[in-house]
Amino acid sequence: MLDLAPLSILLSRLASVPMIRTVLEAVDVLDTNKKEVIEAFDRWAIENWLISAILLGAAIVLFMLRRPIAKGILYVLLTRTRHRYPEAYKAMCEEMYKPLGCLFPALLLSISASLATFIPEPWDKITVRVFDTIVTVTAFWLLYKTAMYVGIIVMRRPTKTGLPIGDTGAKFVVSMTRVAIIVIGVFVVLSLWVKNVAGLVTGLGIGGLAISLASQDLLANFLGSLALLLDEPFKVGDWIITSHGEGTVEEIGMRSSKLRMFDGGQMTIPNKELASCAIINSSNRERRRAEMRLTLPWEMSSEQCDEFRERLAVLLDSIEPITTVQFIEIDHLKPEGMELYIRYFTGEDFDEAWKTRTEVKRGMMKIADEMNLHLYIPGHIILLGDETND
């Protein structure tokens, strides 16, 4: 019978060698966890990653071609806008093509991540959430840019005057729509990472109460801007006069409005104060009144005075912007002479009214020069005829 004792002694001595002992321990681990090892290798089987790889490649191709693809989609979807409002169509394309071009690659990446079964836990769930977040952010980015389309619709909507609401109302509506999109987008993204969003909102409500108490002024200004939008006492570009000052309206914001004053300075007025004060819209006039006074010297005869008035009436009738001549009459008799009062009306344009005023004055100077008359204002000679002072 074969004696195995020497063989067992030899094997025990070999097992005591550190390197061999490590190998044996590794073999033992492989034997006990062979199922886990097989599953790890199975994750990388071709059927587990092939579809994800194809979708990943498609996402890369779409991302590289995002600009022409997005513009082609907008060309088809906005056909009506393109024909009716070409300028608005160009502006919308510039605003929307970036988020629209990124949306489709993001969708393919999200689907690819959800089908990537080869990614071990918990990284697979984290990867899916990350790509879902990217898709959500891109979608709300597109909605944010699409709000411009809402502004175009509002601009075309007739108001109580039968005219479109204009740039001011459109900008306000677009701003409000975009704020709503941002708020909703934040809660949607939170829902991807936080299970109990309602509890989070409830927790924030306690701090929100303190914030709301501190933001009453902001809310009042917002309501004031809403009142200005609905009532439409003025629009951007109008010259208005208020108790705070006067100037050209440059911007109507959610909190305040900005006026450019005559001296070039900018005035900022909170909307709550602007909505509650009296406003004179000088740009909304149907016509503008102009008044002039000049003194005719006592040396003039009654015939010369009548001739001057008649020629002045002909002059005023010949100037096209003047719509109505109301007065050309002797108003007062003063030591310096007879005060002639002139009142006429022009159109609503402010610059045109001032140019007309200058034209009238130059015409009066020409008439006085032809009639060799001295025209005065109290204490000053403003025109001499052919005579000169020695």
Residue pairs with C-beta under 8 A, 6 or more apart in sequence:
14 20
15 21
15 24
30 37
40 120
42 48
43 117
43 118
43 120
44 118
48 116
48 117
48 118
49 116
49 117
49 118
51 112
51 115
52 112
52 113
52 115
52 116
52 118
53 112
55 108
55 109
55 111
55 112
55 115
56 108
56 109
56 112
58 108
59 104
59 105
59 106
59 108
59 109
59 112
60 105
62 69
62 104
62 105
62 108
63 101
63 102
63 105
66 97
66 98
66 101
66 102
66 104
66 105
67 97
67 101
69 101
69 104
70 96
70 97
70 98
70 100
70 101
71 93
71 97
73 100
74 92
74 93
74 96
74 97
74 100
75 82
78 89
78 92
78 93
81 88
81 89
81 92
81 149
81 152
82 89
85 152
88 152
91 148
92 148
92 149
92 152
95 145
95 148
96 142
96 145
96 146
96 148
98 145
99 138
99 141
99 142
99 144
99 145
100 142
102 138
102 141
103 135
103 138
103 139
103 142
106 131
106 134
106 135
106 138
107 135
109 131
109 134
109 135
110 128
110 131
110 132
110 134
110 135
112 131
113 119
113 127
113 128
113 130
113 131
114 128
116 124
116 127
117 124
119 127
129 192
129 193
132 192
133 189
133 192
133 193
136 185
136 188
136 189
136 192
137 185
137 189
140 181
140 182
140 184
140 185
140 188
143 181
143 185
144 178
144 181
144 182
144 185
147 174
147 177
147 178
147 181
148 174
150 173
150 174
150 177
151 170
151 171
151 173
151 174
152 170
154 165
154 169
154 170
154 173
154 174
155 164
155 165
155 166
155 167
155 169
155 170
156 164
157 164
157 165
158 164
159 165
159 169
159 232
160 232
161 232
165 232
166 235
166 236
167 235
167 236
168 229
168 232
168 235
168 236
168 252
169 229
169 232
171 252
172 225
172 226
172 229
172 252
172 254
173 229
175 254
176 254
187 197
187 201
190 197
190 200
191 197
194 200
212 219
217 270
217 272
218 255
220 272
221 254
221 255
221 256
221 270
221 271
221 272
222 254
222 255
222 271
223 272
223 275
224 270
224 271
224 272
224 273
224 274
224 275
224 276
225 252
225 253
225 254
225 255
225 257
225 271
225 275
227 271
227 275
228 234
228 252
228 257
228 271
228 274
228 275
229 252
231 275
233 240
233 279
233 281
234 240
234 249
234 279
234 281
234 283
234 284
235 249
235 252
236 249
236 250
236 251
236 252
237 248
237 249
237 283
238 248
238 249
238 281
238 282
238 283
238 284
239 246
239 247
239 248
239 249
239 281
239 282
239 283
239 350
240 246
240 247
240 249
240 259
240 279
240 280
240 281
240 282
240 283
241 279
241 280
241 282
242 269
242 274
242 277
242 278
242 279
242 280
243 277
243 278
244 267
244 269
244 273
244 274
244 277
245 259
245 261
245 267
246 259
246 261
246 262
246 282
247 259
247 260
247 261
247 262
247 267
248 259
248 260
249 257
249 258
249 259
250 258
250 259
250 260
250 266
251 257
251 258
252 271
253 271
254 271
255 270
255 271
256 268
256 269
256 270
256 271
257 268
257 269
257 271
257 274
258 266
258 267
258 268
258 269
259 266
259 267
259 268
259 269
260 266
260 267
261 267
282 350
283 348
283 350
284 348
285 348
286 348
287 323
287 324
287 345
287 346
287 347
287 348
288 345
288 346
288 347
288 348
288 349
288 350
288 353
289 343
289 344
289 345
290 343
290 344
290 345
290 346
290 353
290 356
290 357
290 360
291 341
291 342
291 343
292 341
292 342
292 343
292 357
292 360
292 361
293 331
293 339
293 340
293 341
293 342
294 339
294 340
294 342
294 364
294 375
294 376
294 377
294 382
295 334
295 336
295 337
295 338
295 339
295 340
295 375
295 376
295 377
295 378
296 305
296 308
296 337
296 338
296 339
296 340
296 373
296 375
297 336
297 337
297 373
297 374
297 375
297 376
298 337
298 338
299 374
300 308
300 337
300 338
300 373
304 371
304 373
305 330
305 338
307 371
308 340
308 367
308 368
308 371
308 373
309 328
309 340
311 367
311 371
312 328
312 342
312 363
312 364
312 367
313 325
313 328
315 360
315 363
315 364
315 367
316 322
316 325
316 328
316 342
316 344
316 360
317 325
319 356
319 359
319 360
319 363
321 346
321 347
321 349
321 352
321 353
321 355
321 356
322 344
322 345
322 346
322 356
322 360
323 345
323 346
323 347
324 344
324 345
325 343
325 344
326 343
326 344
326 345
327 341
327 342
327 343
328 340
328 341
328 342
329 340
329 341
330 338
330 339
330 340
330 341
331 339
331 340
331 341
332 338
332 339
333 339
334 378
336 376
336 378
337 376
342 360
344 360
346 352
346 353
346 356
347 353
364 375
365 375
365 383
368 374
368 375
368 383
368 385
369 383
369 385
369 386
371 385
372 385
372 386
372 387
373 383
373 385
374 381
374 383
374 384
374 385
374 387
375 381
375 382
375 383
376 382
